[in-house]
Amino acid sequence: MVVNPSAEALDLSLVALFAGWAMTEEVQRRLADDGFGGLRFNDGVVIQHLLRAPLSITALAERMGVTQQAASKAVGDMERRGLLTREPAPGDARTRLLRLTPHATAAVEAARVRRAALDAELAERFGADRIAETRAVLAAVLAHLDHDDAIRNRRVRPPA
């Protein structure tokens, strides 16, 4: 039993997970510096589905693979924090469509910029070829484990 593990001694799955968490934490810290301190990692699980077009709660829950109650809870929280609005659906006053606010759209763009900057910093620090190879290996692992479709269709979510 290893009492004091180091990153080098961890399984690939844990090193990849912890590196992803560390990079995400760094991006979130930088986003807070940009005025987006209220964002949470799980907001992205909802936002990824609303980037293409507004959706109803029913459609969002289906895409996320959760109950309508769970989707409603997440949406209510994000609405209170100014990330989403609910608007009547054209032709159906009973249905409300969820739409990203300008603040949420700006946060998505800021996150893309911050992730690209972090990628560039890592490439400068460790070498562009090593970072590209690391990305390729991790992408191949995702394909090997049949997660390409989830990424392509914006259905990525944490494991149950």
N, C-alpha and C positions, 0 to 999 in steps of 0.2 A: 504494500500500500504506500503510495506516494503522499507524503505529508505536506511538502512544500513544492508543488508543481511549478514548472516554468512553462512559458508559452511554447518553447521548443519541444517539450516533452508531451504536449497535449495531442490528442487525436486531431486529424484534419478537420473533422466536423466542428470541434470545439474552437480550434484556432480560427476557422473561417467565421463562425458565429461571433466570437468575441471581438475579432477584428471589425466585423460589420457593425457590432454594437458601438465600439470605440469610435469608428468613423461617423456613425449616425449621431452619436453624442457630440462630437466635434462640430458637425454641420449644424446641429440644433443650437449649440452655443453661439456659433457665428450668426445664425439667423436671429437669435435674441439680440445680438449687437446691432442687427439691421432693423430692429423694431418688430420682430415676429416672435417675441418671447412666449406668447400664449399657445404656440403650436405644440401638439403632442404627436409622437410617432404614429399612434393609431389613427390620427386624423387622415393620414395618407391612405389608409385602407378604404375610407369612404371617398376621399377626393379622387382617387384613381378612377373611380367609376363615373364621376361627374365631369371629368375633363372633356369628354367627347360631346356630351349633351346632357340637359337636365333629365332627371328620372323621378318617377314616383317612389314612395317608400316601398311599395310592393316590389317594384322592379329592382330597387337597390338591395333589398333583403335577399331576393332571389340570386342576384349576381354575387353577393357577399357570402351566400350559403348560410344565412342566419335567419332567425325568426323576424317577423315584422316588429315585434316588441323590442328586440335587441337593436335593430336598425333604427327604430324610432328614438330609443334612448340615446344612441350615438348622435343622431341628427339633432335632437333637442339640445344636447350639450354644445354641439358645434354652432348651432343657430344662436344660442345665448352668447357665444364668444365671437359672433360676427363673421363666421366663415361661410354660412349657408343662409339662403332665404327660401321660403316656400311661396310659390305663385300658382294661381289657377291655371290648369291645363287648357289650352285652346280647345274649345268644343266640348269640354266636360268640366263644369264648375265644381263637381264633387271631388275631382282629383287634383291634388296639389303636386307640382313639380318642384324638385329640389334643384337649386341653382347655386353655383359658387358665387360668392360676393367678390367685388373687386379686390378686397383685402386678401381673400383666399387665393385668387388668381395671381396677385403680386407675390404672395408667399411661395406659390409653386415655382414661379420664375426665379425668385431669390434662391430657393433651394437648389434649383438646377445650376445656377451660377456658382453657388457655394460648393456643390459637389464637384463641379468641373474644376474649380480652383484647388480643392483638396486633391483631386486626381493629379493635377499638374504638379502640385507640391510633392506628392509621393513619387511621381515619375522623375522629378529633379533629384530627389533624395536617394532613390533606390535604382534609378535607371528606367527609361521609358520602355526598353525591351523587357525588363523583368516584370514591370507592371502589366504590360500587354500580355505577357505569357501567363501571369497569375490570373488575369481576367479571363483569358482563353481556357485555362484549366478549370476554373470555377464555372464558367459557362458550359463547358463540356460535362462537368459533374451534374449540373442542372438538367441538361439534355438526357444524360444517362439515367437520371432518376425521374424522367418524364415530367419535368416542371416547365418545359418550354411553352406549352399551351397556356398555362396559368399566367406566365409573364406576358405572352403575346396578347392575351385577352383581358389583361388587367384584373386578374382574379387571384392575385398574390395575397396571401394572408398568413399570419403566424400559424404554426402547427397547433392542432387541438390538444 
